[in-house]
């Protein structure tokens, strides 16, 4: 009863994405999440790196209420534009244009600030260059920097005060105002405006010589370095989303429809399932479909990570966004718009970037009290220096340095930038993760339950071996005759024989067959080029060579058919569901990563044991029902194992959902993909080892980022409190801390799969 009620409650939850503007640090993130969380039944996850909020709320809560709540917190908010029916290019381009405009404005403000601030910094820090009345020139140059150059910080700080909140901008704004105000006091009332005044540059508080010191270099250095750091940080953060944007650009805008022999160019929005379109050499496939005419090779590297072009022909499935590297083909559309594989990949990557790892949630909790604590420490430093008998300017220097050096920005960027880089890189390699919890799950699994059909094997019948009677009909001739007769068969084995024959003799057509007939439960027969040809299940006594081949086929759990020509047994053709070429390497790599493989399949014991033996898998569970697979997962979990399940069919959905980590093959059913935490887009189980290693590298990067973010503040804030950091140096250090976190995350963009070493535990 409780489970049913819970399911009903979950079904009434609606998810809405918001674009949030004006966030600059993790304190802003906490404020937005807290404000949204005050609404009944609403929970929110806000991503600083992407500027997006993912909000879960009851249906009766209108999206406009969510926008209003964010605006009440002092930020801008907007609902994303409805995606275009066929790919959403318009909204992506519009967002990109908005970012470009903001970046240009930010760059212009930074350039003007730098032109005004550099002379002030040089004159203040190099006493030899201080000419008569130099301080007044510095004051004139510093005033527009402290007011206009730092205006974004002041505006956001005031907005925060109006909403009873403090952020990183509050700290920067207070630091600039305090430095500039003290310098103005020193110039006009403290004797620093006298002609010929010289001011040494020092990092330590010093006793007064009767003249108040100037801190104009801090007033201009703080906004200059923080603005420069944020500009570079924004550019670097944008680089972490490169892979996702490149996927979005794969969508084509126009398609050539073939209608009754004529072609017409139409916008992609007008394409509907069932229509046939043309794909010429060098063009991208407009949408998911099935080839109806022509043959070619397509490049899927940007979609699935598959490095080699894939051959296609009539009946082959093609993916939208793939590049036609060969001849012209006609394709019938099977999915359009949001239903295409490319659109699903984009949604999965975007959703993955919205989550938070456990370590980041701890950082968010710390950041919630970070700014108030820093403000208290700044006031404490001011009171301590004044109480210790230091000059007022020395006390103010320490106070301002504490305000400026503290940096919650790095805490907020530690996880999202790493996730953006990793999920983008994973998409390029054909691995899609649903979020940080899936990454954490990948890191901790030690057992993987593998499905057989369609996962470790190809999932369809393929000819594996042909044995001919010595001195009899040649193998190529056997294939011609058997393939010709099987053309009339609908049996999977018959289709496999015909397909193999066409590949084996590509230069000539298979001959015509006459008198075709099916032998119930056994096979087919017919006349080819005047000869009687039968392809039947073996019975009776076989020639020695064929009898030996038959025993080998039975041991390998393959299906064998006997070919007779004019009543004489001439060959044995074996067919089966062959093991994928990448499965051998995948199982070996998983084992060396410390992950134990377990085979669970609904198939018979003989083929299951054959596949397990070929791959070196020791534990096998055959004849598994969907419930049986889920029970197996539960048993392994009760034994203390972290269990992942890989599957591709509807029968795997229950086990995928029950596992600590569900992994679906990209070629599988929607039910399997929907129940999974990770999708292997390129349909090769070998990608799982890449996913495990990428997860471990990503979480390692996040831990390093957070260690740096916490460690930086633990070291620099005390230094600033005791007067060992000038405010200008503190501003530079604060900016560098955020840049280092982003730069460390960007290294994931170039991560490459490589041979693995056994994990020690």
matplotlib code that plots the C-alpha trace (Angstrom):
import matplotlib.pyplot as plt

x = [0.0, 2.8, 4.7, 1.6, 1.0, 4.7, 4.4, 1.3, 3.0, 6.0, 3.8, 2.4, 5.8, 6.6, 10.1, 10.8, 14.1, 14.8, 17.6, 18.9, 21.0, 23.2, 24.7, 28.4, 29.2, 28.0, 26.3, 24.0, 23.2, 22.2, 20.0, 18.1, 17.7, 16.5, 14.0, 12.5, 12.5, 10.2, 7.3, 5.1, 6.3, 9.2, 12.8, 15.5, 19.0, 20.9, 24.1, 26.5, 28.5, 25.5, 23.3, 20.4, 17.9, 16.1, 13.0, 10.6, 7.2, 3.5, 1.5, -0.6, 2.6, 2.8, 6.3, 5.6, 5.5, 9.0, 10.3, 8.8, 10.4, 13.9, 13.4, 12.4, 15.8, 17.4, 18.2, 16.8, 15.0, 13.3, 11.7, 13.7, 12.2, 10.2, 12.5, 12.1, 10.1, 13.1, 16.1, 15.9, 18.5, 16.8, 16.9, 20.5, 21.6, 19.6, 21.2, 24.6, 23.9, 22.9, 26.1, 28.1, 26.5, 27.2, 30.7, 31.4, 30.0, 32.1, 35.2, 34.7, 34.3, 37.4, 39.5, 38.6, 39.2, 42.6, 43.6, 42.7, 44.0, 47.4, 48.9, 47.6, 49.1, 52.5, 52.7, 51.5, 53.9, 57.1, 58.1, 60.8, 58.1, 56.1, 56.3, 55.0, 51.2, 51.2, 48.6, 46.0, 46.4, 45.9, 42.8, 41.3, 42.1, 40.9, 37.5, 35.9, 37.3, 36.0, 32.6, 31.9, 34.4, 33.2, 29.6, 28.4, 29.8, 28.1, 24.8, 24.7, 25.8, 23.0, 20.5, 21.6, 21.3, 17.7, 17.0, 18.9, 21.7, 25.4, 27.5, 30.9, 29.9, 29.2, 32.8, 34.3, 32.1, 32.9, 36.6, 36.6, 34.4, 36.6, 39.9, 38.6, 36.9, 40.0, 42.2, 39.8, 39.9, 43.7, 44.0, 41.6, 41.9, 44.9, 47.8, 48.4, 47.4, 50.4, 52.7, 55.8, 54.3, 55.9, 54.3, 56.4, 54.7, 54.5, 52.6, 52.7, 51.0, 53.3, 53.4, 52.1, 54.6, 51.9, 50.5, 47.6, 48.5, 46.7, 45.2, 44.2, 46.0, 43.6, 40.6, 41.5, 43.4, 40.5, 37.9, 40.5, 41.8, 38.3, 36.8, 39.7, 39.4, 35.7, 36.1, 38.7, 36.7, 33.6, 35.5, 37.0, 33.6, 32.2, 34.9, 33.6, 30.3, 32.0, 31.0, 27.3, 27.2, 29.0, 26.3, 23.6, 25.2, 24.9, 21.3, 20.6, 18.3, 17.1, 16.4, 15.9, 12.7, 12.2, 8.6, 7.6, 11.1, 11.3, 13.3, 12.4, 14.3, 12.2, 13.0, 13.7, 10.6, 8.4, 9.8, 7.5, 8.1, 7.6, 8.9, 11.9, 14.8, 18.1, 21.6, 24.4, 28.1, 29.5, 26.1, 24.7, 21.8, 18.8, 17.2, 16.9, 15.8, 16.1, 18.0, 15.6, 17.9, 21.7, 24.7, 27.4, 29.5, 28.6, 30.9, 29.3, 32.4, 30.7, 27.6, 28.7, 32.5, 32.9, 36.1, 35.6, 32.9, 30.0, 28.7, 25.0, 22.6, 18.9, 17.3, 20.2, 19.3, 21.0, 21.3, 20.6, 23.8, 25.9, 28.1, 27.6, 31.1, 30.2, 27.6, 24.1, 21.4, 17.6, 16.4, 12.9, 12.5, 11.6, 11.9, 12.0, 12.6, 12.8, 12.4, 15.7, 18.8, 20.7, 18.0, 18.0, 21.8, 21.5, 18.8, 20.8, 24.0, 22.1, 20.4, 23.6, 25.2, 22.4, 23.1, 25.4, 27.9, 27.8, 31.1, 29.5, 26.5, 28.9, 30.6, 27.2, 26.4, 29.6, 29.1, 25.7, 27.4, 30.7, 30.0, 28.5, 31.6, 34.0, 32.2, 32.6, 36.2, 36.9, 35.3, 37.3, 40.5, 39.6, 38.9, 42.0, 44.4, 42.8, 42.9, 46.5, 47.5, 48.1, 47.2, 43.7, 45.0, 46.8, 43.6, 41.6, 44.2, 43.8, 40.0, 39.8, 42.3, 40.0, 37.0, 38.7, 40.8, 37.9, 36.6, 33.4, 33.5, 35.9, 33.6, 30.7, 32.7, 34.4, 31.7, 29.7, 32.8, 34.2, 30.8, 30.3, 33.8, 33.3, 29.8, 30.8, 33.9, 31.8, 29.3, 32.1, 33.3, 29.8, 29.1, 26.1, 25.7, 22.5, 24.3, 26.8, 25.2, 25.8, 29.4, 29.7, 28.0, 30.4, 33.3, 32.1, 30.8, 32.7, 30.3, 28.6, 25.7, 25.8, 23.0, 24.0, 21.8, 22.4, 24.9, 27.8, 26.6, 25.3, 21.7, 21.1, 22.0, 25.2, 27.0, 30.0, 31.5, 31.1, 32.5, 32.5, 33.1, 36.7, 36.8, 33.2, 31.5, 33.6, 32.6, 31.8, 29.5, 27.8, 27.1, 25.7, 23.3, 22.3, 21.9, 19.7, 17.3, 17.2, 16.1, 12.6, 12.8, 11.7, 13.5, 16.3, 18.7, 17.7, 18.2, 21.6, 22.7, 21.5, 23.2, 26.4, 26.2, 25.7, 28.8, 30.9, 30.1, 29.6, 30.4, 27.5, 23.8, 22.5, 20.8, 17.1, 15.3, 12.4, 10.1, 10.8, 9.2, 9.5, 9.8, 7.9, 10.3, 13.3, 14.3, 13.8, 14.4, 14.3, 15.9, 18.9, 20.4, 18.9, 20.1, 18.1, 19.3, 18.1, 19.1, 17.7, 18.3, 20.7, 19.3, 20.7, 24.3, 26.7, 30.0, 32.9, 34.0, 30.4, 29.8, 32.8, 31.7, 28.2, 29.6, 31.6, 28.5, 26.5, 29.3, 29.3, 25.5, 25.3, 22.6, 23.7, 22.0, 23.0, 23.3, 22.4, 22.9, 21.1, 20.6, 24.2, 25.4, 28.0, 28.4, 27.4, 26.6, 26.8, 25.1, 24.6, 24.5, 28.2, 30.1, 30.7, 34.3, 34.6, 33.2, 36.5, 38.4, 35.6, 35.4, 39.2, 39.4, 36.6, 38.3, 41.6, 39.7, 38.6, 35.0, 33.7, 31.6, 28.5, 26.5, 22.7, 20.5, 17.1, 18.7, 19.4, 22.3, 24.3, 24.7, 25.1, 28.0, 29.5, 29.6, 30.8, 33.6, 34.7, 34.9, 36.3, 33.2, 33.0, 29.6, 26.6, 22.9, 20.8, 17.0, 16.7, 13.3, 13.1, 12.1, 15.0, 17.5, 16.2, 16.4, 20.0, 20.9, 19.2, 21.1, 24.4, 23.6, 22.8, 26.3, 27.7, 28.5, 28.1, 26.2, 25.8, 23.6, 24.1, 21.1, 19.3, 15.8, 12.5, 13.3, 16.3, 14.4, 13.5, 17.1, 18.4, 16.2, 17.0, 20.8, 23.0, 23.8, 21.8, 23.7, 21.8, 23.1, 22.4, 21.0, 18.5, 14.9, 13.5, 12.4, 16.0, 17.4, 14.8, 15.5, 19.3, 21.7, 24.3, 23.8, 26.5, 25.6, 27.8, 26.3, 29.6, 30.0, 33.7, 32.6, 31.8, 35.5, 35.9, 32.9, 34.4, 37.7, 36.2, 34.1, 37.1, 39.0, 36.1, 35.5, 39.2, 39.2, 36.2, 38.0, 41.1, 39.0, 37.2, 40.5, 42.0, 38.9, 38.8, 42.5, 42.9, 40.6, 42.0, 45.5, 44.8, 42.1, 44.4, 47.2, 45.0, 43.8, 47.4, 48.3, 50.4, 48.4, 47.8, 44.2, 45.5, 47.5, 44.5, 42.3, 44.8, 45.0, 41.2, 40.8, 43.6, 41.9, 38.8, 40.8, 42.8, 39.7, 38.3, 41.6, 41.8, 38.3, 39.2, 41.8, 39.0, 38.1, 41.3, 41.0, 41.8, 41.0, 44.1, 45.3, 44.3, 46.1, 44.6, 43.0, 44.5, 42.1]
y = [0.0, 2.4, 1.6, 2.3, 5.6, 6.5, 5.6, 7.7, 10.7, 10.3, 10.3, 13.7, 15.4, 17.8, 18.8, 22.3, 23.8, 27.5, 29.7, 31.7, 34.8, 36.8, 33.9, 34.3, 31.9, 28.9, 31.2, 32.4, 28.8, 28.1, 31.2, 30.2, 26.6, 27.7, 30.2, 27.7, 25.1, 27.3, 26.7, 23.7, 20.4, 22.1, 20.9, 22.4, 21.6, 24.6, 24.3, 27.3, 26.3, 26.0, 28.7, 26.2, 25.2, 21.9, 22.2, 19.3, 20.6, 19.6, 20.1, 22.9, 25.0, 27.1, 27.7, 31.4, 31.0, 29.4, 32.3, 34.8, 33.0, 33.2, 36.9, 37.5, 36.0, 38.8, 37.0, 36.9, 33.8, 32.6, 29.5, 28.0, 28.6, 25.7, 23.4, 23.3, 20.3, 18.9, 19.5, 22.7, 24.5, 27.9, 28.0, 26.8, 29.5, 32.2, 31.2, 31.3, 34.8, 36.1, 34.7, 36.4, 39.8, 39.4, 38.3, 41.4, 43.7, 42.0, 42.2, 45.9, 46.7, 44.7, 46.4, 49.9, 48.9, 47.5, 50.7, 52.8, 50.5, 49.6, 53.1, 53.2, 49.8, 50.8, 54.1, 52.7, 49.8, 51.4, 54.4, 55.4, 56.4, 58.5, 62.1, 65.3, 65.0, 61.4, 60.5, 62.8, 61.3, 57.9, 59.1, 60.4, 57.2, 55.0, 56.7, 55.4, 51.9, 51.8, 53.0, 52.0, 49.2, 47.5, 48.4, 44.8, 43.8, 46.8, 46.2, 42.5, 43.2, 45.8, 43.4, 40.8, 43.2, 43.9, 40.2, 39.8, 37.7, 38.0, 36.5, 36.7, 40.0, 41.4, 40.6, 42.2, 45.3, 45.9, 45.5, 48.0, 50.5, 50.3, 50.7, 53.6, 55.4, 55.1, 56.4, 59.4, 60.1, 59.9, 62.3, 65.0, 64.7, 62.5, 64.4, 62.0, 64.8, 66.9, 67.5, 65.4, 62.6, 59.2, 55.9, 52.6, 49.4, 46.8, 43.6, 44.0, 46.4, 49.1, 52.0, 55.3, 58.1, 60.7, 60.4, 58.1, 55.5, 55.2, 51.9, 52.9, 49.9, 47.7, 49.7, 49.1, 45.8, 44.0, 44.7, 44.2, 40.8, 39.5, 40.6, 39.2, 35.9, 35.6, 36.5, 33.7, 31.4, 31.9, 31.2, 28.1, 26.9, 27.4, 25.0, 22.2, 22.2, 22.0, 18.4, 19.0, 22.0, 20.0, 17.3, 20.0, 21.3, 17.9, 18.5, 19.5, 22.3, 21.2, 17.8, 16.7, 14.7, 12.1, 12.1, 10.1, 10.4, 14.2, 15.9, 19.0, 20.8, 21.4, 22.6, 19.7, 20.7, 19.5, 16.0, 13.3, 9.6, 7.5, 10.0, 9.1, 11.6, 11.7, 11.6, 12.4, 11.8, 14.2, 15.1, 14.4, 12.1, 14.3, 12.0, 8.4, 6.1, 2.9, 2.7, 1.8, 2.1, 2.4, 1.4, 3.4, 3.8, 6.3, 8.0, 7.7, 9.0, 12.1, 10.2, 6.8, 7.2, 4.5, 5.2, 3.1, 3.9, 1.5, -0.1, 0.3, -1.0, -1.7, -2.5, -0.9, 1.5, 4.9, 7.6, 11.3, 13.3, 10.6, 11.6, 9.8, 8.8, 6.8, 6.7, 8.3, 6.5, 6.9, 6.7, 6.4, 8.5, 6.4, 9.0, 12.8, 15.7, 14.9, 11.1, 10.8, 9.2, 12.5, 14.4, 11.7, 11.9, 15.7, 15.3, 12.7, 14.8, 17.9, 16.1, 14.6, 18.0, 19.2, 16.8, 17.0, 14.5, 13.7, 15.7, 18.7, 18.6, 18.8, 21.8, 23.5, 23.0, 24.7, 27.5, 28.2, 29.8, 30.8, 34.5, 35.3, 33.6, 35.6, 38.9, 38.0, 37.2, 40.5, 42.4, 40.3, 41.1, 44.9, 44.8, 42.8, 45.2, 48.3, 46.7, 45.8, 49.4, 49.2, 52.1, 52.3, 51.8, 48.6, 47.3, 48.2, 46.5, 43.2, 43.6, 44.3, 41.4, 39.0, 40.1, 39.8, 36.6, 34.4, 32.5, 30.3, 30.4, 27.5, 25.4, 26.0, 25.2, 22.0, 19.5, 21.1, 21.9, 18.4, 16.9, 19.1, 18.1, 14.4, 14.0, 15.8, 13.6, 10.5, 11.4, 11.6, 8.2, 6.7, 6.6, 8.6, 8.9, 10.1, 12.2, 12.3, 9.4, 7.2, 8.3, 7.4, 4.1, 3.3, 3.9, 1.5, -1.5, -4.8, -7.1, -6.8, -9.0, -9.3, -10.3, -12.6, -12.0, -8.5, -7.6, -10.0, -11.4, -9.7, -10.7, -12.2, -15.4, -15.4, -18.1, -19.1, -22.1, -24.1, -27.6, -29.4, -33.0, -33.4, -33.8, -32.6, -29.3, -26.2, -24.0, -21.0, -23.1, -24.5, -20.9, -20.0, -22.9, -22.8, -19.0, -19.2, -21.7, -19.8, -16.6, -17.8, -18.5, -16.2, -18.2, -16.4, -19.2, -18.9, -15.2, -15.6, -18.1, -15.8, -12.7, -14.6, -16.0, -12.5, -11.2, -14.2, -13.8, -10.1, -9.9, -12.0, -12.3, -15.4, -17.7, -18.1, -20.9, -22.9, -25.4, -23.9, -25.6, -25.7, -28.9, -28.4, -28.2, -29.2, -26.6, -25.8, -27.3, -26.2, -26.5, -24.2, -24.2, -27.6, -29.2, -30.3, -28.4, -29.1, -27.2, -29.3, -30.2, -33.2, -36.7, -40.1, -41.0, -38.2, -38.4, -38.5, -34.9, -33.6, -35.9, -34.4, -30.9, -31.7, -32.8, -29.6, -27.5, -29.2, -28.6, -24.9, -24.7, -23.7, -24.6, -26.7, -27.4, -30.0, -29.1, -31.8, -31.4, -34.0, -36.1, -36.1, -34.5, -32.0, -29.5, -28.6, -24.9, -23.8, -20.6, -19.0, -15.8, -14.9, -13.2, -9.5, -8.8, -6.3, -8.6, -10.5, -7.3, -5.9, -8.8, -8.9, -5.2, -5.4, -8.2, -6.2, -3.3, -5.5, -6.1, -9.7, -10.6, -12.8, -14.1, -14.2, -15.0, -16.4, -18.6, -22.4, -23.7, -24.9, -21.6, -19.7, -22.0, -21.8, -18.0, -17.9, -20.4, -18.3, -15.2, -16.7, -16.0, -18.5, -17.8, -18.5, -18.4, -19.8, -19.8, -16.7, -15.0, -11.2, -11.8, -14.3, -11.7, -9.1, -11.8, -12.6, -8.9, -8.7, -11.8, -10.3, -7.1, -9.0, -10.5, -7.0, -6.5, -3.3, -4.6, -3.3, -4.8, -4.6, -5.4, -4.3, -5.8, -5.3, -8.5, -6.7, -3.6, -5.0, -6.0, -2.7, -0.8, -3.1, -2.8, -0.3, 0.8, 0.0, 0.0, -0.2, -0.9, 2.0, -0.4, -1.8, -1.1, 2.2, 0.3, -0.9, 2.6, 4.3, 2.0, 2.5, 4.9, 4.6, 4.1, 2.7, 4.5, 2.7, -0.6, -2.3, -3.7, -2.7, 0.9, -0.1, -0.3, 3.2, 4.3, 2.9, 4.5, 7.8, 7.8, 7.1, 9.9, 12.3, 11.7, 11.9, 15.3, 16.5, 15.5, 17.4, 20.4, 20.4, 19.7, 22.8, 24.9, 24.1, 24.1, 27.5, 29.2, 27.4, 28.8, 32.2, 33.6, 33.3, 34.9, 37.8, 38.1, 38.4, 41.0, 38.9, 39.5, 42.8, 43.2, 43.4, 40.2, 38.7, 39.5, 37.9, 34.8, 34.5, 34.7, 32.1, 29.7, 29.5, 29.3, 26.4, 24.5, 25.0, 24.2, 21.0, 20.0, 20.9, 18.2, 15.7, 16.9, 15.3, 12.0, 9.0, 5.3, 3.4, 0.0, -0.5, -1.9, -4.2, -2.2, -2.9, -3.1]
z = [0.0, 0.9, -2.3, -4.3, -2.6, -3.1, -6.8, -7.1, -5.5, -7.8, -10.8, -9.9, -9.8, -12.7, -13.6, -15.0, -16.1, -15.4, -16.7, -13.8, -14.3, -11.9, -10.0, -9.2, -6.5, -4.6, -2.0, -4.8, -5.7, -2.1, -2.0, -5.2, -4.0, -0.6, -2.0, -4.4, -1.6, 0.5, -2.0, -1.1, -2.5, -4.5, -4.6, -6.8, -7.9, -9.2, -11.4, -11.1, -14.2, -16.6, -14.9, -14.9, -12.2, -12.4, -10.3, -9.2, -8.2, -8.0, -11.2, -9.5, -9.1, -12.2, -13.8, -13.5, -9.7, -9.8, -11.9, -9.4, -6.5, -8.1, -8.8, -5.2, -4.3, -6.3, -9.5, -13.0, -14.2, -17.4, -18.7, -21.6, -25.0, -26.3, -28.3, -32.0, -33.0, -34.9, -32.8, -30.8, -32.9, -32.5, -28.7, -28.7, -31.1, -29.2, -25.9, -27.6, -29.0, -25.5, -24.1, -26.9, -26.1, -22.4, -23.0, -25.2, -22.6, -19.9, -22.1, -22.8, -19.1, -18.3, -21.0, -19.8, -16.1, -17.0, -18.9, -15.9, -13.2, -14.5, -14.1, -10.5, -9.7, -11.2, -9.4, -6.1, -6.1, -7.5, -5.3, -7.8, -10.3, -7.8, -9.1, -7.5, -7.0, -8.4, -5.8, -7.3, -10.7, -9.2, -7.4, -10.7, -12.5, -9.6, -9.1, -12.3, -11.6, -8.0, -9.2, -12.8, -13.1, -9.9, -10.6, -11.3, -7.8, -6.1, -7.8, -6.9, -3.4, -2.9, -4.4, -1.9, 1.0, -0.1, 0.1, 3.4, 1.8, 1.3, -1.5, -3.0, -4.6, -1.1, 0.0, -3.2, -3.0, 0.6, -0.1, -2.9, -1.0, 2.1, 0.2, -1.9, 1.0, 3.2, 0.4, -0.1, 3.6, 3.5, 0.6, 1.8, 5.6, 6.4, 4.9, 2.0, -0.5, 0.2, -2.8, -2.8, -0.7, -1.2, -0.3, 0.1, -0.9, 1.9, 2.6, 6.4, 8.7, 9.8, 12.3, 11.1, 10.2, 10.8, 7.2, 6.4, 3.7, 0.4, -0.8, -4.2, -5.6, -3.7, -4.8, -8.5, -8.2, -6.6, -9.3, -12.0, -10.9, -9.9, -13.2, -15.2, -13.2, -13.8, -17.5, -18.0, -15.8, -17.9, -21.1, -19.5, -18.2, -21.6, -22.9, -20.6, -22.6, -26.0, -26.6, -25.9, -28.3, -31.0, -30.7, -31.0, -34.2, -35.8, -36.5, -40.1, -41.1, -44.5, -46.1, -49.7, -49.9, -52.7, -53.8, -56.9, -58.4, -57.9, -55.2, -53.2, -50.4, -47.3, -43.8, -41.4, -39.3, -42.2, -42.2, -40.8, -40.2, -43.2, -45.8, -47.9, -48.1, -50.0, -48.4, -50.8, -50.2, -47.5, -46.2, -42.7, -42.3, -41.5, -38.9, -37.7, -40.4, -42.5, -45.8, -48.7, -51.6, -52.2, -50.2, -48.5, -45.3, -42.6, -40.1, -36.5, -34.6, -33.3, -32.1, -30.9, -30.6, -33.3, -35.1, -38.2, -40.8, -40.7, -44.0, -44.7, -47.3, -47.8, -44.5, -42.4, -39.6, -39.7, -37.0, -37.6, -37.6, -39.1, -42.1, -45.4, -46.4, -49.5, -52.2, -52.3, -50.3, -49.9, -46.3, -44.9, -41.7, -38.6, -35.9, -36.0, -33.6, -29.9, -30.6, -32.4, -30.8, -31.2, -29.3, -26.6, -26.2, -25.8, -23.1, -21.2, -21.2, -20.1, -17.3, -16.1, -15.8, -13.5, -10.6, -7.6, -6.2, -2.5, -2.0, -3.7, -1.4, 1.5, -0.1, -0.6, 3.1, 4.0, 1.5, 3.0, 6.1, 4.3, 3.6, 7.0, 8.6, 6.4, 7.3, 11.0, 10.5, 8.8, 11.6, 14.1, 12.2, 12.2, 16.0, 16.8, 15.0, 16.4, 19.9, 19.4, 18.8, 15.1, 12.9, 11.4, 7.9, 9.0, 10.6, 7.5, 5.2, 7.1, 7.1, 3.4, 2.6, 4.5, 2.6, -0.8, -0.4, 0.7, -2.3, -2.3, -6.1, -6.3, -4.0, -6.4, -9.5, -8.2, -9.3, -12.2, -14.3, -13.9, -14.6, -17.8, -19.1, -18.2, -19.5, -22.8, -23.1, -22.3, -25.0, -27.5, -26.5, -26.7, -23.0, -21.5, -17.8, -16.1, -13.5, -10.6, -8.8, -11.8, -11.8, -8.1, -8.8, -11.6, -9.3, -6.6, -8.6, -8.1, -9.9, -13.3, -14.5, -18.2, -20.5, -23.4, -26.5, -27.9, -25.3, -25.4, -28.7, -31.9, -31.3, -34.7, -36.6, -38.5, -40.5, -38.4, -40.4, -43.6, -43.8, -47.2, -48.1, -49.4, -53.2, -53.5, -54.4, -53.7, -50.8, -53.0, -55.2, -52.1, -50.9, -54.3, -54.4, -50.7, -50.8, -53.8, -52.3, -48.9, -50.7, -50.4, -46.6, -43.8, -41.2, -39.4, -40.3, -44.0, -44.0, -42.4, -45.1, -47.9, -46.5, -46.0, -49.6, -51.0, -49.2, -50.2, -54.0, -54.3, -58.0, -59.2, -58.5, -56.8, -59.4, -59.7, -58.0, -59.2, -57.5, -54.2, -51.2, -47.4, -45.5, -42.3, -39.3, -41.3, -44.0, -47.7, -51.2, -54.8, -58.2, -59.1, -62.5, -63.2, -60.0, -57.0, -53.9, -50.3, -47.1, -44.3, -40.7, -40.6, -40.2, -40.7, -41.3, -42.4, -44.2, -41.7, -42.2, -41.8, -38.8, -37.0, -37.8, -36.5, -33.1, -32.9, -33.7, -31.0, -28.5, -29.3, -29.2, -32.8, -35.3, -38.3, -41.7, -44.2, -47.9, -50.4, -54.2, -56.3, -53.2, -52.2, -48.9, -49.8, -46.9, -43.4, -42.7, -39.0, -37.8, -34.4, -32.4, -32.5, -29.7, -30.5, -31.3, -28.4, -25.8, -25.3, -24.6, -22.5, -20.1, -19.8, -19.1, -16.5, -14.7, -14.6, -13.2, -10.3, -11.6, -11.5, -14.6, -14.2, -17.1, -16.7, -19.8, -20.6, -23.2, -22.9, -20.8, -23.8, -25.7, -22.4, -21.3, -24.8, -24.6, -21.0, -21.9, -24.8, -22.7, -19.6, -17.4, -14.5, -13.1, -15.4, -14.8, -17.8, -18.3, -16.2, -16.3, -15.8, -12.2, -11.9, -13.0, -10.5, -7.8, -8.7, -8.4, -5.0, -3.8, -4.9, -3.2, 0.0, -0.2, 0.0, -3.7, -5.7, -8.7, -12.2, -14.8, -18.6, -20.8, -24.0, -23.9, -22.1, -20.1, -18.6, -17.4, -13.9, -13.2, -14.5, -12.2, -9.2, -9.6, -7.9, -11.5, -14.6, -17.9, -21.2, -24.7, -27.0, -29.6, -27.0, -26.3, -24.9, -21.8, -21.1, -21.8, -19.6, -16.7, -16.9, -15.3, -18.1, -21.8, -24.1, -27.3, -29.6, -28.6, -27.6, -24.1, -24.4, -23.7, -20.1, -19.1, -20.5, -18.5, -15.3, -15.8, -16.8, -13.7, -11.5, -13.1, -12.8, -9.2, -8.5, -10.3, -8.2, -5.0, -6.0, -6.9, -3.5, -1.6, -3.3, -2.7, 1.0, 1.5, -0.2, 2.2, 5.2, 4.4, 2.9, 5.3, 8.4, 6.4, 5.6, 9.2, 10.5, 7.9, 5.6, 2.4, 0.7, -0.6, -4.2, -3.9, -2.2, -5.1, -7.5, -5.4, -5.2, -9.0, -9.5, -7.1, -9.3, -12.5, -11.2, -10.4, -13.9, -15.5, -13.6, -14.8, -18.4, -18.4, -18.6, -22.1, -23.4, -21.4, -23.5, -22.8, -22.2, -21.0, -17.3, -14.3, -11.7, -8.9, -5.5, -2.6]

ax = plt.figure().add_subplot(projection="3d")
ax.plot(x, y, z, "-o")
ax.set_aspect("equal")
plt.show()
